[in-house]
Amino acid sequence: MKFEINNFGPIKNFKIDLDENLQLIYGKNSVGKSYAVSAVYLLIKNILSGKASNIKNEGDFQTIINKIEQKIEAKNFQAYPIPEKYIYQYVKNSFSFFIEEIENSFKNSFSDLKNITNRLNNEDFSIIVEFYNIKFKIKIKNNKLYISDILKFPSIIIKFTTKLKSNPFILLKKKIIYIEKLPLQENYIKEALNYITFDSINEVLKKIKEQYNNIYFLPASRSGLYTAMNTFSSLFVELSQQRQFISKTISLPDISEPVSDYFLNISKINNENENNLADIVNKFENKILKGRVKYDTRTKKLKFLQENIDLSLDLKETSSMIAELTPIVAHLKFIIDKTSILFIEEPETCLHPEIQVEIMKIFAEIATNFNIKLILTSHSNYMFNQLNNLILDKQIDSKITKSSHLVMTKTGSIDNQDMNVTDDGIADNNFANTSKKLYNERMNIYEKLNVE
């Protein structure tokens, strides 16, 4: 799957391709990293949970019918491609499920849709979505999302035959509508076209769901958010699950959908659901945490069991390192499986450089050995340098790794394309300037001291 985001929040343009297993997004504060990953998360989430809408189209097909009949009468008709504009109207209707759901998700996360448009330029907001042989553009009109353009879809043709089967729809899987005699029945053409578009979209959605079982989002300040939301967990879970049915007199806490999903996923943990990532979890628990992550199903809280000590601690009672890493380990231990997409914002938060290096090694191992897509935002020079070493040492393939560097321009942030991954690693165009500045500052101080 590929996504291109244009003029969204502070972002002018951002692209992401899920072909790569490990993706890192760098950049200064307030350039749109969280906007980017939140939008992509919501898009994928609704694709994975949706299916095509089977909506009849009442468009005027008389023009197509007239052209086909003329060709048949002239005895030069073999196959007639249906013009894209007719097909695309059906595709737009079939994707209505997705547009409605993504609109709700965006409103839950960004409040009014008017607020998500880039104010640094006068260009229109748009998101381009592409998977397999389908590509379309989403825009905003009258504070509602809609599909403005279908950019790619399988072609559909009409063929004339004298041996039409009793059930012609059996043949529609091949994107062909067969006809047998004149005059053509407009309702038959419409019904066949509706069937083909509906079936084509669901076929692609099925492939996507086979490739990616689920998607998860771990926000920045994970431990603080988790501890705060735990104070009203039962109320929060109930309200979040019934969000669409709540009257206007009751307001949910102002929490974005990715954050509420994060909390809900933890709240539904079952200790018996430990998955096939045991080796990865053991490295976190044995080498870094020095203890075990548990979930108390009675209190519905994450707990930490310190190594060699018979003591179970709430996250608020642990060190900041343990508190920040425990939600990540809990996801790997109890929640995600081997066909998932995992977003993690700033995994280095509260971690000593030594620990940052170690978790980068673990993330690289996940990306290499498991069918899990990792998408990280980061400000860590230590994780960056460790990844470079892993690429140089061939411990992770550069072809499954991607690095984006968001920089702010006068019209919004863009990927500067100056930190692309090669077999030699990633050029440091994010941290090096600051390091150089500090070095020069120290040299100037030494020079002053020598003069004195």
C-alpha positions as CSV (number, residue, x, y, z in Angstrom):
1,M,0.0,0.0,0.0
2,K,1.1,3.5,-0.8
3,F,-0.1,6.8,0.6
4,E,0.7,10.4,-0.4
5,I,-0.5,13.2,1.9
6,N,-0.7,16.7,0.6
7,N,-1.4,20.0,2.5
8,F,-2.4,18.3,5.7
9,G,-1.7,20.2,8.9
10,P,1.8,21.5,8.7
11,I,2.6,19.0,5.9
12,K,3.0,20.1,2.3
13,N,3.8,16.6,1.0
14,F,4.6,13.2,2.6
15,K,4.8,9.8,1.0
16,I,4.9,6.3,2.6
17,D,5.1,2.9,1.0
18,L,4.5,-0.2,3.1
19,D,6.8,-2.3,1.0
20,E,9.6,-1.5,3.5
21,N,9.5,-3.3,6.9
22,L,11.3,-0.7,9.0
23,Q,10.6,3.0,8.4
24,L,12.0,5.9,10.4
25,I,10.7,9.4,10.2
26,Y,13.1,12.1,11.4
27,G,12.7,15.9,11.6
28,K,12.6,18.8,14.0
29,N,9.7,19.4,16.3
30,S,6.4,20.7,14.8
31,V,7.2,19.6,11.2
32,G,4.3,17.1,11.1
33,K,5.7,13.7,12.0
34,S,2.7,12.9,14.3
35,Y,0.3,14.3,11.8
36,A,1.7,12.0,9.1
37,V,1.7,8.8,11.2
38,S,-1.7,9.5,12.7
39,A,-3.2,10.0,9.2
40,V,-1.6,6.9,7.7
41,Y,-2.7,4.8,10.8
42,L,-6.3,5.9,10.4
43,L,-6.3,5.3,6.7
44,I,-4.9,1.7,7.0
45,K,-7.2,1.0,10.0
46,N,-10.3,1.7,8.0
47,I,-9.1,-0.1,5.0
48,L,-8.5,-3.2,7.1
49,S,-11.9,-3.0,8.7
50,G,-13.9,-2.2,5.6
51,K,-15.5,-3.8,2.6
52,A,-16.9,-2.5,-0.7
53,S,-20.4,-1.0,-0.7
54,N,-22.8,-2.6,-3.2
55,I,-24.6,0.5,-4.4
56,K,-26.6,0.6,-7.6
57,N,-25.7,3.4,-10.0
58,E,-28.4,5.1,-12.0
59,G,-26.2,6.9,-14.4
60,D,-27.1,7.3,-18.1
61,F,-25.7,4.4,-20.1
62,Q,-27.6,5.0,-23.3
63,T,-24.5,6.5,-24.9
64,I,-22.5,3.3,-24.4
65,I,-25.4,1.2,-25.6
66,N,-25.9,3.2,-28.8
67,K,-22.2,2.9,-29.6
68,I,-22.1,-0.8,-29.1
69,E,-25.2,-1.4,-31.1
70,Q,-23.8,0.6,-34.0
71,K,-20.6,-1.5,-33.9
72,I,-22.5,-4.7,-33.9
73,E,-24.7,-3.7,-36.8
74,A,-21.6,-2.7,-38.7
75,K,-20.2,-6.2,-38.0
76,N,-17.0,-4.8,-36.7
77,F,-17.6,-5.3,-33.0
78,Q,-15.3,-7.6,-31.0
79,A,-14.7,-5.9,-27.8
80,Y,-15.7,-2.5,-26.5
81,P,-13.9,-0.9,-23.5
82,I,-16.2,0.9,-21.2
83,P,-15.1,4.5,-20.9
84,E,-13.4,5.2,-17.6
85,K,-15.9,7.9,-16.5
86,Y,-18.6,5.3,-16.2
87,I,-16.5,2.8,-14.4
88,Y,-15.1,5.4,-12.0
89,Q,-18.6,6.4,-10.8
90,Y,-19.2,2.9,-9.7
91,V,-15.8,2.7,-8.0
92,K,-16.5,5.9,-6.1
93,N,-19.8,4.5,-4.9
94,S,-18.2,1.2,-3.9
95,F,-15.7,3.1,-1.8
96,S,-18.3,5.0,0.1
97,F,-17.8,2.7,3.1
98,F,-14.2,3.8,3.4
99,I,-14.8,7.5,3.0
100,E,-17.5,7.6,5.6
101,E,-15.4,5.7,8.1
102,I,-12.2,7.7,7.5
103,E,-14.1,10.9,7.8
104,N,-15.4,9.8,11.2
105,S,-11.9,8.8,12.3
106,F,-10.4,12.1,11.1
107,K,-13.1,14.1,13.0
108,N,-12.4,12.0,16.1
109,S,-8.7,12.8,15.9
110,F,-8.5,16.3,14.4
111,S,-11.9,17.8,15.4
112,D,-13.2,19.9,12.5
113,L,-11.9,18.9,9.0
114,K,-11.4,22.6,8.3
115,N,-8.5,22.5,10.8
116,I,-6.5,19.9,9.0
117,T,-5.8,22.0,5.9
118,N,-2.3,23.4,5.5
119,R,-2.6,27.2,6.3
120,L,0.9,27.9,4.9
121,N,-0.3,27.8,1.3
122,N,-3.4,28.0,-0.8
123,E,-3.3,24.5,-2.2
124,D,-6.0,21.9,-1.6
125,F,-5.8,19.1,0.9
126,S,-5.6,15.7,-0.7
127,I,-4.6,12.1,0.1
128,I,-3.7,9.6,-2.6
129,V,-4.3,6.0,-1.7
130,E,-2.9,3.1,-3.8
131,F,-3.1,-0.6,-3.3
132,Y,-2.5,-3.2,-6.0
133,N,-4.3,-2.0,-9.2
134,I,-6.5,0.6,-7.5
135,K,-5.5,4.2,-6.9
136,F,-7.7,7.2,-5.9
137,K,-7.6,10.7,-4.5
138,I,-9.5,12.0,-1.4
139,K,-10.3,15.7,-1.0
140,I,-12.5,17.9,1.2
141,K,-15.6,19.7,0.1
142,N,-18.1,21.4,2.3
143,N,-16.3,20.0,5.4
144,K,-16.7,16.4,4.1
145,L,-14.3,13.9,2.6
146,Y,-15.0,12.6,-0.9
147,I,-13.2,10.7,-3.7
148,S,-12.4,13.4,-6.2
149,D,-10.5,11.2,-8.7
150,I,-10.0,7.5,-9.6
151,L,-6.5,7.4,-10.9
152,K,-6.2,3.7,-11.6
153,F,-8.7,0.8,-11.8
154,P,-8.8,-2.4,-13.9
155,S,-10.3,-1.9,-17.3
156,I,-13.7,-3.5,-18.1
157,I,-14.7,-4.5,-21.6
158,I,-18.0,-5.7,-23.3
159,K,-17.8,-8.6,-25.7
160,F,-20.4,-10.0,-28.1
161,T,-21.0,-13.7,-28.1
162,T,-23.6,-16.2,-29.5
163,K,-22.9,-18.7,-26.7
164,L,-23.9,-16.8,-23.6
165,K,-24.0,-19.0,-20.5
166,S,-27.2,-19.2,-18.5
167,N,-25.4,-17.4,-15.7
168,P,-23.3,-14.7,-17.3
169,F,-22.1,-13.4,-14.0
170,I,-19.8,-16.4,-13.8
171,L,-17.7,-14.8,-16.5
172,L,-17.5,-11.3,-14.9
173,K,-14.5,-12.3,-12.7
174,K,-12.4,-11.7,-15.8
175,K,-13.6,-8.1,-16.0
176,I,-15.6,-8.9,-19.1
177,I,-19.3,-8.3,-19.7
178,Y,-20.7,-10.7,-22.3
179,I,-23.8,-9.8,-24.4
180,E,-25.7,-12.0,-26.8
181,K,-28.2,-10.1,-28.8
182,L,-29.8,-6.7,-29.6
183,P,-31.3,-4.6,-28.3
184,L,-29.0,-4.3,-25.3
185,Q,-30.6,-4.2,-21.9
186,E,-29.4,-1.1,-20.0
187,N,-30.2,-2.7,-16.6
188,Y,-28.1,-5.7,-17.4
189,I,-25.1,-3.5,-18.3
190,K,-25.5,-1.5,-15.0
191,E,-25.9,-4.6,-12.9
192,A,-22.9,-6.3,-14.5
193,L,-20.8,-3.2,-14.0
194,N,-21.8,-2.9,-10.4
195,Y,-21.0,-6.5,-9.8
196,I,-17.5,-6.2,-11.4
197,T,-16.5,-3.1,-9.5
198,F,-17.9,-4.4,-6.2
199,D,-16.1,-7.8,-6.7
200,S,-12.8,-6.2,-7.8
201,I,-12.6,-3.9,-4.7
202,N,-13.4,-6.7,-2.3
203,E,-10.9,-9.0,-4.0
204,V,-8.2,-6.4,-3.4
205,L,-9.3,-5.8,0.2
206,K,-9.1,-9.5,0.8
207,K,-5.5,-9.6,-0.4
208,I,-4.6,-6.6,1.9
209,K,-6.2,-8.3,5.0
210,E,-4.3,-11.5,4.2
211,Q,-1.1,-9.5,4.2
212,Y,-1.8,-7.4,7.2
213,N,-3.8,-8.8,10.0
214,N,-4.1,-5.7,12.2
215,I,-2.6,-2.3,12.9
216,Y,-1.5,-0.7,16.2
217,F,-0.4,2.7,17.4
218,L,1.8,3.6,20.3
219,P,1.8,7.3,20.9
220,A,4.5,9.5,22.4
221,S,4.3,9.9,26.2
222,R,2.9,6.3,26.4
223,S,3.2,5.8,30.1
224,G,1.8,9.2,31.1
225,L,-1.2,8.7,28.8
226,Y,-1.8,5.2,30.0
227,T,-1.6,6.2,33.7
228,A,-3.9,9.2,33.3
229,M,-6.5,7.2,31.3
230,N,-6.4,4.4,33.8
231,T,-7.9,6.6,36.5
232,F,-11.2,6.5,34.6
233,S,-10.6,3.3,32.5
234,S,-14.0,1.6,32.8
235,L,-15.8,4.8,31.8
236,F,-13.4,5.5,29.0
237,V,-13.7,2.1,27.5
238,E,-17.5,2.1,27.5
239,L,-17.7,5.6,26.1
240,S,-15.1,5.0,23.4
241,Q,-16.9,1.9,22.2
242,Q,-20.3,3.7,22.1
243,R,-18.9,7.0,20.7
244,Q,-21.2,7.2,17.8
245,F,-24.3,6.7,19.9
246,I,-23.6,9.2,22.6
247,S,-25.9,12.3,22.8
248,K,-24.4,15.8,22.4
249,T,-24.9,16.4,26.1
250,I,-22.1,13.9,27.0
251,S,-18.7,14.7,25.7
252,L,-15.8,12.3,25.5
253,P,-12.3,13.4,26.7
254,D,-10.5,15.2,24.0
255,I,-8.4,12.2,23.0
256,S,-7.5,11.3,19.4
257,E,-8.6,8.0,17.9
258,P,-5.1,6.6,17.7
259,V,-4.5,7.3,21.4
260,S,-7.9,5.9,22.4
261,D,-7.2,2.8,20.3
262,Y,-3.9,2.4,22.1
263,F,-5.6,2.4,25.5
264,L,-8.4,0.1,24.4
265,N,-6.0,-2.5,23.0
266,I,-4.2,-2.7,26.3
267,S,-7.5,-2.8,28.2
268,K,-8.5,-6.0,26.3
269,I,-5.3,-7.9,27.0
270,N,-5.6,-11.6,27.9
271,N,-2.5,-13.0,29.7
272,E,-3.1,-16.3,27.9
273,N,-2.7,-14.7,24.5
274,E,1.1,-14.6,24.5
275,N,2.1,-14.9,20.8
276,N,5.0,-16.1,18.7
277,L,7.3,-13.2,19.5
278,A,8.6,-14.8,22.7
279,D,12.3,-14.5,21.7
280,I,11.9,-10.8,21.1
281,V,10.0,-10.3,24.3
282,N,12.7,-12.2,26.3
283,K,15.4,-9.9,25.0
284,F,13.4,-6.9,26.2
285,E,12.6,-8.4,29.6
286,N,15.9,-10.1,30.3
287,K,18.4,-7.7,28.8
288,I,16.8,-4.3,29.2
289,L,13.9,-4.4,31.8
290,K,15.4,-7.0,34.1
291,G,11.9,-8.1,35.0
292,R,8.5,-9.3,33.5
293,V,5.6,-7.4,32.0
294,K,2.2,-8.7,33.2
295,Y,-1.4,-7.7,32.9
296,D,-3.7,-7.9,35.9
297,T,-7.0,-9.0,34.4
298,R,-8.8,-8.2,37.7
299,T,-7.7,-4.5,37.9
300,K,-7.1,-4.3,34.1
301,K,-3.7,-2.7,34.6
302,L,-0.2,-3.4,33.3
303,K,2.2,-4.6,36.0
304,F,5.9,-5.0,36.2
305,L,7.5,-7.8,38.2
306,Q,11.1,-6.9,39.1
307,E,13.7,-9.6,38.6
308,N,14.5,-11.6,41.8
309,I,12.0,-9.6,43.9
310,D,8.5,-10.8,44.8
311,L,6.9,-7.4,44.1
312,S,4.3,-6.4,41.5
313,L,4.4,-2.7,40.6
314,D,2.0,-0.3,38.8
315,L,3.7,1.7,36.0
316,K,3.5,4.9,38.1
317,E,5.7,3.1,40.7
318,T,8.4,2.1,38.3
319,S,11.3,4.0,36.7
320,S,10.6,6.2,33.7
321,M,12.5,3.7,31.5
322,I,10.4,0.8,32.6
323,A,7.2,2.8,32.4
324,E,7.9,3.9,28.8
325,L,9.0,0.5,27.5
326,T,6.3,-1.6,29.2
327,P,3.5,-0.7,26.8
328,I,5.8,-1.6,23.9
329,V,6.7,-4.9,25.4
330,A,3.0,-5.5,26.3
331,H,2.0,-5.1,22.7
332,L,4.7,-7.5,21.5
333,K,3.9,-10.0,24.2
334,F,0.1,-10.0,24.3
335,I,-1.4,-8.1,21.4
336,I,0.2,-8.1,18.0
337,D,0.9,-11.1,15.8
338,K,3.3,-11.8,12.9
339,T,1.2,-10.0,10.3
340,S,0.7,-6.6,11.8
341,I,1.7,-3.0,11.3
342,L,3.0,-1.2,14.4
343,F,3.5,2.6,14.7
344,I,5.7,3.8,17.6
345,E,6.2,7.5,18.3
346,E,9.6,8.4,19.8
347,P,10.5,4.9,21.3
348,E,13.6,6.5,22.8
349,T,11.7,8.6,25.3
350,C,13.3,8.5,28.8
351,L,15.9,6.0,27.7
352,H,19.6,6.2,28.3
353,P,21.7,6.1,25.0
354,E,22.8,2.5,25.9
355,I,19.2,1.4,26.0
356,Q,18.3,3.3,22.8
357,V,21.0,1.4,21.0
358,E,19.7,-2.0,22.3
359,I,16.1,-1.4,21.3
360,M,17.2,-0.4,17.8
361,K,18.9,-3.8,17.4
362,I,15.6,-5.4,18.5
363,F,13.5,-3.4,16.1
364,A,15.9,-4.3,13.3
365,E,15.5,-8.0,14.2
366,I,11.7,-7.7,14.2
367,A,11.8,-6.1,10.7
368,T,14.2,-8.7,9.4
369,N,12.7,-11.9,10.8
370,F,9.0,-11.3,11.2
371,N,6.2,-10.1,9.0
372,I,5.7,-7.0,11.0
373,K,5.9,-3.5,9.6
374,L,7.5,-1.0,12.0
375,I,7.0,2.7,11.5
376,L,8.9,4.9,14.0
377,T,9.2,8.6,14.6
378,S,12.4,9.5,16.4
379,H,14.8,12.2,17.6
380,S,17.5,9.7,18.6
381,N,20.9,10.1,17.2
382,Y,22.0,6.9,19.0
383,M,19.2,4.8,17.3
384,F,20.1,6.4,14.0
385,N,23.8,5.5,14.3
386,Q,23.0,2.0,15.5
387,L,20.8,1.5,12.4
388,N,23.6,2.7,10.2
389,N,25.9,0.2,11.8
390,L,23.4,-2.6,11.3
391,I,23.0,-1.7,7.6
392,L,26.7,-1.6,7.0
393,D,27.2,-4.9,8.8
394,K,24.4,-6.4,6.6
395,Q,22.4,-7.3,9.7
396,I,19.4,-5.6,8.1
397,D,18.8,-5.3,4.4
398,S,18.8,-1.7,3.2
399,K,16.0,-2.6,0.8
400,I,13.6,-3.2,3.6
401,T,14.5,0.0,5.4
402,K,13.4,3.5,4.7
403,S,14.3,6.9,6.2
404,S,12.3,10.1,5.7
405,H,13.6,13.5,6.8
406,L,10.8,16.1,7.2
407,V,11.9,19.7,6.9
408,M,9.9,22.8,7.0
409,T,9.6,25.1,4.0
410,K,7.6,28.3,3.6
411,T,4.7,26.3,2.3
412,G,4.8,23.4,4.7
413,S,7.0,20.4,5.5
414,I,8.4,18.0,2.9
415,D,10.6,14.9,2.9
416,N,13.9,16.5,2.0
417,Q,15.1,13.3,0.3
418,D,18.5,13.7,1.9
419,M,18.4,10.7,4.2
420,N,17.6,7.9,1.8
421,V,18.8,4.4,2.7
422,T,21.6,2.9,0.7
423,D,23.9,-0.1,1.3
424,D,26.4,2.3,2.9
425,G,23.8,3.5,5.4
426,I,22.0,6.8,5.8
427,A,23.5,10.3,5.5
428,D,23.2,12.3,8.7
429,N,21.5,15.4,7.7
430,N,19.3,15.6,10.8
431,F,21.6,15.5,13.8
432,A,25.1,16.4,12.3
433,N,24.5,20.2,12.2
434,T,23.7,20.3,15.9
435,S,26.7,18.2,16.8
436,K,28.9,20.4,14.7
437,K,27.5,23.5,16.2
438,L,28.2,22.2,19.8
439,Y,31.7,21.2,18.8
440,N,32.5,24.6,17.3
441,E,31.0,26.3,20.4
442,R,33.3,24.2,22.6
443,M,36.3,25.1,20.5
444,N,35.5,28.8,20.8
445,I,35.2,28.4,24.6
446,Y,38.6,26.6,24.8
447,E,40.1,29.4,22.7
448,K,38.8,32.1,25.0
449,L,40.1,30.1,28.0
450,N,43.6,29.9,26.4
451,V,43.6,33.6,25.8
452,E,42.8,34.4,29.4
